[in-house]
Amino acid sequence: MRKDTELRWQVMMLTRGIELRKLAKTSNMQASQISGWLNGRTRPTASSVIKLCKAITLLTGRKYDRVLISIMYAIELDHEVKI
C-alpha cells in the first residue's frame, strides 16, 4: 500500500480502538498477515477483505456495507494509475 493508505488504516484502527492482535483473532487471520497489508509488503485477497470487513463490523458496530466501502475505497486509491 502507499504511505497515505497505510496512514489512513492506522488512524482508523487507533480511533476505533482496534488492536492488531484483536483484529487478527476476530478475523481468524495471522497478525503478521494483516501487518503486511498495513505496511504495504503484501496485498489482501478478496476473501481476506471480506474477513476483515466482518471482523471490523463486529469490533466497531459499524455497518458491514460501510466498512466494505471504506476498505474498497482505500484499495482503489492505492491502485490509482497516474498519467
C-alpha positions, 0 to 999 in steps of 0.5 A, a space after each residue: 500500500 502507499 504511505 497515505 493508505 497505510 496512514 489512513 488504516 492506522 488512524 482508523 484502527 487507533 480511533 476505533 480502538 482496534 488492536 492488531 492482535 484483536 483484529 487478527 483473532 476476530 478475523 481468524 487471520 495471522 497478525 503478521 498477515 494483516 501487518 503486511 497489508 498495513 505496511 504495504 509488503 503484501 496485498 489482501 485477497 478478496 476473501 481476506 477483505 471480506 474477513 476483515 470487513 466482518 471482523 471490523 463490523 463486529 469490533 466497531 458496530 459499524 455497518 458491514 456495507 460501510 466498512 466494505 466501502 471504506 476498505 474498497 475505497 482505500 484499495 482503489 486509491 492505492 491502485 490509482 494509475 497516474 498519467 
